[in-house]
């Protein structure tokens, strides 16, 4: 089975119950890399708890993108373990322009929506 990369979605990116592609868009501070959790190492529920309780960030839920979907979108993923988060990983948008990143984020959103929310 293809493993999932788990993305926490900030409340600002769920408007009127609709998931925004901004949830899958790397911000300038991210340097073209989108933070995710490696689903081989942590469950959606555990990732949500870690993100909201241990790191004290806001999330309305967890959506997932498979490794195959990342590759099909022309992107790569890589492990990026951190001391506070050994399951941390990245989806690498490389040198994609802002416009290209928007299109790629929409693709990732489409894949995530097809799968549905994973937690809660």
Buried (B, 14 or more C-beta within 10 A) or exposed (E): EEBBBBBBBEEEBBEEEEBBBBBBBBEEEEEBBBBBBBBEBBBBEBBBBBBBEEEEEEBBBBBBBBBEBBEEBEBBBEEBEEEEBEBBBBBBBEEBEEEEBBEBBBBBBBBBEEEEBBBE
